[in-house]
């Protein structure tokens, strides 16, 4: 069993991600949470249900780390989706495992496969780029499920942006064959090199969001100027015994 800490209604992993054991896993879902996803889930019931049902929920945001300190006076480690992705590839390489990437553009998936063949040569990779549309048809979903299950991966990564990716995995997890699955969104592009992740300097000082905001202000302004203040306000409510989620 892994240790967790309750942060504003969510059980967040306290242990290192090394507690994720591929050998003893079956249809285990590992999701990430940050202040923006916390706020989004307040008004999206299915997304909230998907996060709450996660087998493991990791703190992918300095705000979550801050909340652990302010509410419980405990220190937990921020673990980004990119960290989880790297850890699982290392583990797969040790055991000559398999990984399936569902999401992103075909060109991005090709770059991912090329990079893995060099960095993790023992890992067998398959992928599928789904139709770019707000909602999948029943035929789309059947095709996606069949492609994943025919490969029968040890690890399944979903990359369709939040909250679509988490909700899709939650709805169809019982029809899918995998050991561990995780929705890691932007990590597909980070790893492929189609989008640059901020440098280690920004990550270490907990300001990874700043260069990303400066690069993509239209896409990211809401999470920084609306979601973050709401999250901090709720954090104060929880600290003083009030609940607002």
Secondary structure, DSSP 8 states (H G I E B T S, - for coil): ---EEEETTEEEE-S-GGG--STT-SSEEEEEE-HHHHHHHHS-HHHHHHHHT-SEEEE-SHHHHHHHHHHH--------HHHHHHHHHHHHHHHT-EEEEEES-HHHHHHHHHHHHHH-TT-EEEEE----SSS--HHHHHHHHHHHHHHT-SEEEEES-TTHHHHHHHHHGGG---SEEEE-TTHHHHHHTSS----HHHHHTT-HHHHHHHH-HHHHHHIIIIIHHHHHHHHHHHHTT----
